[in-house]
Amino acid sequence: MSQIDTLPPLRDVIATHQLSARKSLGQNFLLDLNLTAKIARQAGDLTGCDVLEIGPGPGGLTRGLLAEGARRVLALEKDSRCLPALAEIAEAYPERLQVINGDALEIDPLEYLTPPVRVVANLPYNVGTELLVRWLTPKDWPPFWQSLTLMFQREVAERIVAQPGSKAYGRLAILAQWRAEARIVLSLPPGAFTPPPKVSSAVVHLDALPEPRYPADAATLSRVVAAAFNQRRKMLRASLKGVSSDIEDHLVAAGIQPTERAEQVSLEAFCALARSLKPTG
């Protein structure tokens, strides 16, 4: 295996710092530095960009991002055991890596980033979906990021790019495709990780659109699709009855049959429904 920099192989780093992956933190480490560099390349040209990374662990992807020319990387790491390994990377790439020990759900990265910003991460499984939804549903658009290049369980990745009528189509597909161009760019087998997870993984790349495909209030759309897909086997007039007392009238106004199920309804129609309802908050 060729090296992408002068730092030790990741297996040696993990052994030196005794970094066994913790299931409670959703950790699965990628040890192939050529693979982490390949993931970094899926984000596009990183020169001139700040990069936000969540859960760097021992720093495999971090090293890939820096080797691929990221202007600066902000890495948020909850596991303090990883800090010494990340400090070694910071020393090898002076003034280009900032590591913050904390919970990504509680830290505002905008305090530390300078646009343009790309987000690239092998997201911890236990917070990945929540972070994605947050990044897709800010009140104002365009967002702080130009693109998201994120690794998920394969099942989650397929939900992000799913089309109406498919089993995978749901809330994530609506929110992702409303404001971004989403595609799966890389698939990874369980054996690529240490320890190997029970499922395959995939990298999804999302480019932020200049404006949403269809007008809608973000909070209202999020509330509507959450309710609609929470009971996906029910007709929409039943699953959305808690959203509005006259939901059937709103469904008809949006061109949706009240007897349809959520997976049959297009993104455009959901946006029309959100517009017909009173904005949340």
Secondary structure, 3 states (H helix, E strand, C coil): CCCCCCCCCHHHHHHHHCCCCCHHHCCCEECCHHHHHHHHHCCCCCCCCEEEEECCCCCHHHHHHHHCCCCEEEEEECCHHHHHHHHHHHHHCCCCEEEEECCCCCCCHHHCCCCCEEEEEECCCCCHHHHHHHHHCCCCCCCCCCEEEEEEEHHHHHHHHCCCCCCCCCHHHHHHHHHEEEEEEEEECHHHEECCCCCCEEEEEEEECCCCCCCCCHHHHHHHHHHHHHCCCCCHHHHCCCCCCCHHHHHHHCCCCCCCCHHHCCHHHHHHHHHHCCCCC
